[in-house]
């Protein structure tokens, strides 16, 4: 693989961060043992861990603590106008349908280097709140059948995942983000895995800036 081709794969890997960050079925999440996780990066009160999968791709978990309320992050997720300012290499996010106050269908588009086509994914987000603890869980389901596949984009498939937002002491809340995904096309797993960690860290740092500006 020549250098130009390698660079394009790296750029595409970053463009697929959101897919890789949230694409983990809840059944798979239950199978990840605590001892399987390996911490690989820690900066700015953000801890990134990975766990090997038989596919060759990595599962990823990002964890941090923020001041404020869990609803602050929910508001950021719903504010599609600023999505490209904090989701690494995100081109566009739009809400296609609001089924209820706690359920939406979302379309996300990621930049990819020429001649690779930009990526698109359609997801359904379902938010639940534990009235006793204030814990917010956002489950992500694949919604690829919501619209016909566009000819100018490659649509990602089999998407699922989860955000966990847990209030803690002193006006703070914990954010945990667990995900697994396999990008379409011929992207080597080693490139996707390597870029996933740095891209996730960038997204979480940007999230901190959005929610806790200096």
N, C-alpha and C positions, 0 to 999 in steps of 0.2 A: 504494500500500500504506500503510495507516494505521499509527500508531506501535504500537498493541497487536499488530497482526498481525506487524509487524517484530520486536517483542520475542519473540513466540512462535516465530518462525523461528530467532532467535538461540538461544533456549533449546533448541530441538530439535536445532540443529546441535551444541551441546555434548553433548546426550544421545547423539549418534551418534559421539562421538569414537572409541570402540573400533572401530566399523566402519570409519571413515575411516582410523584408524591402521594397521589390519592388512590392509585389503582391496586387495591388489596381487598379481596373478598373477606367478609367477616369470618367465614369458615377457615380461611388460611390464617387469619389473625389468631384464632384459637389454637392453632398448631405451632405457633412460634413460642418455643420455650424460653423462659427467662435467661437460661444459661447460653442460649444461641446468640443473643445479642452481643455485639462487640462495639464498644465505644471507639469512634474513629476521629472525632473532632469535637473540640469544646472551645467556644469563644463567645464573649459578650453575654454570658449567662445562657448560652444555647448549647445543648448537647445533642450531637448527631451519632446515632448507632446504626449498624447494619447487621443483617443476618443472611447467611448464604441460603440460596434456594437451589433445588435440583436443576432448574432451568439454566443456571449460569448467571442469572441476574440476581441482584441483591434486594432484600427487603430493607426498608429504611424507616427509622423512627427519629423524629425531631421533638425536642422538649425544651421549654423555656418557662419563665415566670414573668408575668407582666403586672403592673399596677393598674387598678381600675376594676371593672366588672366584665364578666364573660361576654355580656351583650355588646361591649365595645368592639370585640373582634367580629362578632356576628354582623354588626353594622358595616365594618370594613369589607367583609366578604360580600355583602349585598350592594356595596357602592361600586358598581362596575365601571364608573367613570375614571376611577383611579387604579384599577386593577393592573394596568401595564406599568404603573409606577413602583409596584412592589413585588409582583410575581415575576420571577426571572424570565426574561425573553418572551413575555406575554405580549401578543399583538392586539387582542380584543377579547372582551368578555361581555356577553349580553344575556339578559334574562328573557327567555322565550315565553314562559308561562308561569303564572303564580296560581297554583292550584288551591292554596290556602296560605294563611300567614306564615306557616311553617314548612311549606313545600313549594319548590320552584324547579323549573327546567332551565338549565344554563347551557349556553353555547360558548366555548372557549377556542380561540385560534392562536397558534404559536408560530412565530417566525422560524423559517428554516432557510438555509443558504441555497442559492441557485446552484445547480438545477433541481435540487430536491424540493418537492412541493411542501408548502406550509401544511401543518397538521391542524385538524379540527376534532373536537370531541363534544358530545352532547351528554349531559349528566342530569340526573334528578337528585336534588338535595333535600333531605328530610330531617328537620330539626325537632328534637325532643328535649324537654326540661324536667328534671327531677324536682318536684315541688318541695321536698324536704331538704335536699342538699344544695339546690341551685345549680347542679351540674348540667351542662349543656352538651348534648351529643349530636353531631351532624353526620348522618350516614349518606354516602354517595353511591348512587346506582347508575348503571349504564342506561342511556336513553337514546341509543343510536337509531332506533326505529322512528323517532319523533319526526324527522325530516328526511327526504331523499338525500342520498349522498351527493355532494357537490363534485363536479368534474375537475375543478381547479385545486381541490384540497384532498388530503388523505385523512379519512376519518378513523380515529382510534376506536377500538372495540374492547368489550369485556372490562369495563371500568367499574371499580367499586373501592370504597375506602371509608375512613372515619376520622373526624376531629373529636377530641375530648377536651372540654373546657371546665375546669374544676375550681370553684372558689376556695381560697385558703385564707390564712390569717392576715390581719393588718391591711385589708383592702387590696389584696393581690389575688391573682388567679393563675392556675397552671394550665399550660397549653401542651397537649400531646397530639402529634400528627404521625400516623403510621401508614405506610404505603408500599405497594409492590406493583410493578408494571413491566411489560415487555413491548418496547416500541416496534412499530411495523417497519418493514423494509429490511435492509441488509446491515443494520447497525450492529457492530460487534458488541457482545455483552461487556467486555472489559472497558470499552470506551463509555458505554452508558453508565456503568457502575462508578467509574472514576469521576465522571462529570456530575453525577447525581448528588454526591456528597457536597461538593462546592456550590452547586446551584441551590440546593436546599438551604445551605448556610446563608447564601446571599438573600434568598427569599425571606428567611426568618429575620435577618438583620433589617431588611427593608420594612418588614412588618412592625418591628420595634419602632423604627423611625416614624411610621405612620401613626402609631398608637401612642407613642411617648416621645414627641418631638422635644428637642433640647430648647 
